[in-house]
């Protein structure tokens, strides 16, 4: 079925219901629902889920991320478009490298970061981990074509010990919403995504502290940790990475309101692992 064919539910009716439910891009969403539904019964079911507050990506079963469709299962964190900025920073590092990198997608959710990197770079190895069983199942689906290995567990504890000191790109889209602000998130995130993927503790940086503290043990000489933070948290994140022995720098995309903090492990001579110097 497509938006150009005769709809089983009138297009204007779809748009009206979506608008009433608060969907800002109601026309676009109506077309996507029409394309996704095989018949009227399925269309009605998808529409009911969307107007009841489920994220569009969970309703459709996929999210667009860095030019790819990423499978999104019900109850799993939906990859955000602003996180594509983190992907671009990681790709820049990977393209500077003299050999194919070993990549780890920590707190992987759907595995969107790993999938995007694997699609754009030749990788030596790709690994991912998450503590949420539903996310792990989803990530295994998304990373299977790239040969990615996905592990269930708490941060580094889930990874095979043989990766210690060998990771070139450690991408960690950690939760960074302060606990008291989770209630202020849009209902589709607050009610339908796991709180563990959103809540970063009192100042939003609890998980980042743990990631930064152990990162030097896992990074290869010249390897880099990349994390997304809120803009007001970036300065503290820089301090956390520096305290762990990494050489930090910050990148900001004002259009998407995205902030990425990078921490480079010195290459053994006290220098960053590339010609680029930290901020």
C-alpha positions in Angstrom: 0.0 0.0 0.0 1.2 3.5 -0.6 0.0 7.1 -0.1 -0.7 7.4 -3.8 -3.1 4.4 -3.8 -6.7 4.5 -2.6 -6.3 4.3 1.2 -8.3 1.9 3.2 -8.7 4.7 5.8 -8.9 8.1 4.2 -5.7 10.0 4.2 -7.3 13.1 5.7 -8.7 10.9 8.5 -5.3 9.6 9.3 -3.8 13.1 9.3 -6.6 14.4 11.5 -6.2 11.7 14.1 -2.4 12.1 14.2 -2.7 15.9 14.6 -5.2 15.5 17.4 -2.7 13.2 19.1 -0.1 15.9 18.9 2.0 14.6 16.0 3.8 17.6 14.5 4.6 16.0 11.2 1.2 14.3 10.8 1.2 14.2 6.9 4.6 12.5 6.8 3.6 10.1 9.5 0.4 9.2 7.7 2.3 8.3 4.5 4.7 6.1 6.5 1.9 4.3 8.2 0.2 3.7 4.8 3.4 2.3 3.4 3.9 0.0 6.4 0.4 -1.5 6.5 -0.6 -4.4 4.3 -4.3 -4.0 4.9 -6.9 -1.9 6.7 -6.8 -4.0 9.9 -3.0 -3.5 10.2 -3.3 0.2 9.4 -5.8 0.7 12.1 -3.6 -1.2 14.6 -0.5 0.9 13.7 -2.6 4.1 13.9 -4.0 3.2 17.3 -0.5 2.5 18.6 0.8 5.8 17.3 -2.0 8.0 18.6 -1.8 6.2 22.0 1.8 7.6 22.3 4.1 4.9 21.1 7.2 6.3 19.3 6.7 6.2 15.5 9.9 4.2 15.1 8.6 1.4 17.4 5.3 1.4 15.5 7.0 1.1 12.1 9.6 -1.3 13.4 12.5 0.9 12.1 14.3 4.2 12.4 16.2 6.1 9.8 19.8 6.6 11.1 22.8 7.9 9.1 21.1 6.9 5.8 20.1 3.4 6.9 17.0 1.7 8.3 17.7 0.4 11.7 15.3 -2.2 13.2 13.7 -0.9 16.3 11.8 -3.4 18.6 9.0 -2.4 21.0 10.4 -1.1 24.3 13.9 -0.4 22.9 15.6 3.0 22.9 15.1 4.8 19.6 18.3 6.1 18.0 18.2 9.9 17.7 19.2 11.8 14.6 21.5 14.1 16.6 23.6 11.0 17.5 24.6 10.9 13.8 27.0 13.7 14.8 28.8 11.2 17.1 29.0 8.8 14.1 30.6 11.5 12.0 33.3 12.2 14.6 34.0 8.4 14.8 34.2 8.1 11.1 36.7 11.0 10.9 38.9 9.1 13.4 38.5 5.8 11.5 39.5 7.3 8.2 42.6 8.8 9.7 43.7 5.4 11.0 46.4 3.4 9.1 44.6 0.1 9.7 41.0 -1.1 10.0 39.8 -0.3 13.5 38.5 -2.5 16.2 35.1 -0.8 17.2 33.0 -1.2 20.4 29.5 0.2 20.6 28.9 0.4 24.4 25.3 1.0 25.7 24.5 0.0 22.1 20.6 -0.1 22.2 19.6 -1.0 18.7 23.3 -1.1 17.6 22.7 1.9 15.4 26.2 3.3 16.0 28.0 0.1 15.2 25.8 -0.5 12.1 26.5 3.0 10.8 30.3 2.7 11.3 30.4 -0.8 9.7 28.5 0.6 6.6 31.0 3.3 6.1 34.4 1.8 7.2 36.2 -1.4 6.8 36.4 -2.7 10.4 38.7 -5.3 11.8 36.2 -6.2 14.5 32.9 -4.9 15.7 31.6 -5.6 19.2 28.6 -4.1 21.1 27.0 -4.5 24.5 23.9 -3.5 26.4 22.3 -4.5 29.7 18.8 -4.7 28.2 17.9 -8.1 26.8 15.4 -6.6 24.3 18.1 -4.2 23.0 20.6 -7.0 22.7 18.2 -9.0 20.5 17.6 -6.0 18.4 21.3 -5.1 18.0 22.1 -8.7 17.0 19.6 -8.3 14.2 21.1 -5.0 13.1 24.7 -6.0 13.3 24.5 -9.5 11.9 25.3 -8.5 8.3 28.4 -6.7 9.5 29.6 -9.7 11.5 29.2 -7.8 14.8 29.2 -9.6 18.1 26.7 -8.4 20.7 26.9 -9.2 24.4 24.4 -8.8 27.2 25.7 -7.3 30.5 26.8 -4.2 32.4 29.2 -2.0 30.3 32.7 -3.5 30.0 31.8 -6.5 32.1 29.9 -7.9 29.1 32.9 -7.6 26.8 35.4 -10.4 26.2 38.6 -9.8 28.1 40.7 -10.2 24.9 39.5 -6.7 23.9 41.5 -5.0 26.7 44.0 -2.6 25.2 42.8 -3.3 21.6 39.8 -1.0 21.0 40.5 1.8 18.5 37.0 3.4 18.6 34.9 3.1 21.7 31.5 4.7 21.0 29.3 5.0 24.1 25.9 6.7 23.8 25.4 6.6 27.5 22.2 7.9 29.3 22.8 11.5 30.3 19.4 12.9 31.3 19.5 14.0 35.0 17.1 11.9 37.1 14.8 14.8 38.0 14.4 15.7 34.3 13.3 12.3 33.1 9.7 13.3 33.9 10.0 16.3 31.6 10.8 14.1 28.5 8.2 13.7 25.8 5.7 10.9 26.8 6.8 8.7 23.9 10.3 8.5 25.4 9.4 8.6 29.0 6.7 5.9 28.8 7.9 3.6 26.0 11.7 3.5 26.3 13.7 1.9 29.1 14.5 4.3 31.9 18.0 2.8 32.1 18.6 4.2 28.6 17.6 7.7 29.7 18.4 8.3 33.3 22.0 9.3 33.9 21.7 9.9 37.7 21.7 13.2 39.7 23.7 15.2 37.2 23.2 12.9 34.2 26.9 11.7 34.3 26.8 8.7 36.5 27.2 6.2 33.7 29.8 8.4 31.9 31.9 8.4 35.1 32.1 4.6 35.0 32.7 4.5 31.2 35.5 7.1 31.5 37.2 5.4 34.5 37.8 2.1 32.7 38.2 3.3 29.2 42.0 3.5 29.2 42.2 -0.2 30.1 40.2 -1.1 26.9 41.5 1.5 24.4 44.5 0.7 22.2 47.3 3.3 22.2 45.9 6.2 20.1 42.4 4.9 20.5 39.5 7.1 21.3 36.4 7.2 23.5 33.5 9.1 22.1 30.4 10.0 24.2 27.4 12.2 23.6 26.4 14.6 26.4 24.2 17.6 27.0 25.8 20.9 26.2 25.8 22.0 29.8 27.5 18.8 30.8 30.3 18.9 28.3 32.8 20.8 30.6 32.4 18.3 33.4 32.7 15.4 30.9 36.0 16.9 29.7 37.3 16.8 33.3 36.1 13.2 33.8 38.0 12.1 30.7 41.1 14.0 31.7 41.0 12.6 35.2 41.0 9.1 33.7 44.2 9.9 31.7 42.6 10.6 28.3 43.2 13.7 26.2 39.8 15.3 25.8 38.3 17.5 23.2 34.8 18.7 22.5 32.8 18.9 19.2 29.4 20.7 18.9 26.8 20.7 16.2 24.6 23.7 16.9 22.0 22.7 14.2 21.2 19.4 16.0 22.1 20.7 19.5 24.5 17.8 19.7 27.7 17.7 21.9 30.3 15.0 21.6 33.3 14.6 24.0 36.2 12.6 22.7 39.0 11.2 24.9 42.2 10.1 23.2 44.5 7.6 24.8 48.1 8.7 24.3 50.0 6.4 21.8 52.7 5.5 24.3 54.9 8.5 23.7 52.5 10.9 25.5 51.0 12.1 22.3 47.5 11.7 20.9 47.1 8.9 18.4 46.9 11.2 15.4 48.2 14.6 14.1 45.2 16.3 15.6 45.8 17.8 19.1 43.2 17.9 21.9 41.3 21.1 22.6 
